[in-house]
Amino acid sequence: MMTCPTHKRCHATYALAEEALIGAHVAYRYGKGSRPVGVYQCDECGQYHLTSQGEVNPRLQKMLEEGQIQKQKEASWWEEKFKRK
């Protein structure tokens, strides 16, 4: 995995970074203002990073509005619950 002078996690493509952004929202509980909302290409390394600044990623926004993120959270919760049995 490539490292960046900014010490942020690198993603090789915009699409991979966008998947990581959505995955983070499924995996974690974020409060207002403390969550990643977008993807940008780094001037230092040329890779893509997540950011909590700026406009909300359109795909993420749509998934939040349609309740898809919450549905995926619930599915993950049940999946983990059944794995433990």
DAQUIDA-V289816 format. One record per run of one state. SS is the DSSP state (2 for helix, 1 for strand, 0 for the rest). FROM is the first residue (numbers start at 0). LEN is the number of residues. If there is no record, write none. Layout:
SS,FROM,LEN / SS,FROM,LEN
This chain:
0,0,10 / 1,10,1 / 0,11,2 / 2,13,14 / 0,27,10 / 1,37,4 / 0,41,6 / 1,47,4 / 0,51,6 / 2,57,8 / 0,65,2 / 2,67,16 / 0,83,2
